Amino acid sequence: MAYTQPADYQQRPILIIGAGTLGRRIALMMAAGGGEVRIFDLSEEQRGKAKDFIEEQLPKLLEKFKTGSKGTITLSDDLAKAAANAWLVFEAIPEKLDLKKKIFSDLDRLAPADAILASNSSSFPSSQFIDHVSDAGKARVVNTHFYMPPTQNAVEVMSCGVTDPAVISTLIKTLPSLGGLVPFEVHKESVGFIFNRVWAAIKRECLNVVATGVSTPQDIDKIFLVNTGAPFGPFREMDQVGLDVILAIEEHYAELTPSLPAGPRELLKKYIAAGKLGVKSGKGFYEDYPDAAKKH
Ligand SMILES: NC(=O)c1ccc[n+]([C@@H]2O[C@H](COP(=O)([O-])OP(=O)(O)OC[C@H]3O[C@@H](n4cnc5c(N)ncnc54)[C@H](O)[C@@H]3O)[C@@H](O)[C@H]2O)c1
């Protein structure tokens, strides 16, 4: 049976799978749309932290984004119940291919047949994890790649190769009404998204400059700010994302392009081995995040 888009989506919930750094931020943006937002995560602690984060951030987001309204957040550890009647599902679980394959296969079975199934994977095109999705279901799978909302609000939307074009146009049309997101269509399937590919090259070279003893994270951020006028530098940004996440992404690029330098990955591994994962562990390239780590 051919895939048919959800017609009555305004009345139906949005489901977020994974309540970590990105999942809770996607949930926040969806909650500014005023509808029901469900969060599914295996960890009770992560579900609770996501809810606290959204309750703290949503009033500020609504104040800034004048046309939104406060949605409701429900937490779940039961995927079948969480997926029931959802019209849109965002997956934000760890960047591991086997996990992504499993969750998309489960969602294909458990979500309504018309629900849009969107991944937030940074480095795997969604065509790589739809092997166990039914043929009809593949047309509703899409990559929607978020950055760091509510401050970095670009979202890239990319086909899985067989995504129904109507899914992409629905998302491009709907996302601006959800917390002021700014969607961009990726015109061709790509390993790495538009901004990520550019930013990965910048981060890799910054890490290489430190790995080869030429400068320090702090000086590189400072020179970046002085010369570009950006509000923060690459090392602050990497701390925010999580150095384990940065390493996983870089390892994936290196698998595809073995000529990439190893120094950036070695440097990240040293920080990770020392328990310095960035904001989420209280320390990373910078060591001034003790309060943020408690909330993370
Ligand atoms: N961190 C970023 O800045 C960023 C940016 C863009 C995209 N992404 C992508 O978003 C995804 C999530 O990254 P993150 O940084 O939020 O990770 P994270 O480690 O902060 O969070 C992952 C969450 O998933 C939960 N989880 C693990 N397995 C699960 C399962 N099977 N079912 C339900 N929940 C499960 C964990 O408990 C955790 O709360 C990755 O694919 C990553 O590449 C991350």
The ligand as an ORCA input file, in Angstrom:
! r2SCAN-3c Opt
* xyz 0 1
  N      24.788     16.563     20.551
  C      24.617     17.308     19.450
  O      24.955     18.489     19.384
  C      23.950     16.734     18.216
  C      23.646     17.605     17.144
  C      22.962     17.126     16.045
  C      22.609     15.791     15.991
  N      22.948     14.958     17.024
  C      22.563     13.561     16.891
  O      21.489     13.337     17.784
  C      21.543     12.009     18.255
  C      21.532     12.033     19.766
  O      22.673     12.732     20.212
  P      22.730     13.351     21.684
  O      23.925     14.213     21.735
  O      21.410     13.930     22.062
  O      22.998     12.016     22.529
  P      22.898     11.820     24.116
  O      23.874     10.747     24.431
  O      22.975     13.117     24.827
  O      21.388     11.266     24.317
  C      20.960     10.036     23.845
  C      19.750      9.601     24.674
  O      19.211      8.416     24.107
  C      18.815      7.545     25.174
  N      18.773      6.212     24.608
  C      19.793      5.355     24.345
  N      19.326      4.249     23.725
  C      17.988      4.413     23.600
  C      16.940      3.620     23.051
  N      17.196      2.457     22.471
  N      15.687      4.079     23.118
  C      15.412      5.270     23.704
  N      16.354      6.075     24.233
  C      17.626      5.645     24.173
  C      19.838      7.777     26.254
  O      19.324      7.392     27.532
  C      20.079      9.283     26.137
  O      19.181     10.010     26.963
  C      22.785     11.365     17.630
  O      22.418     10.668     16.471
  C      23.646     12.565     17.281
  O      24.498     12.319     16.203
  C      23.589     15.403     18.138
*
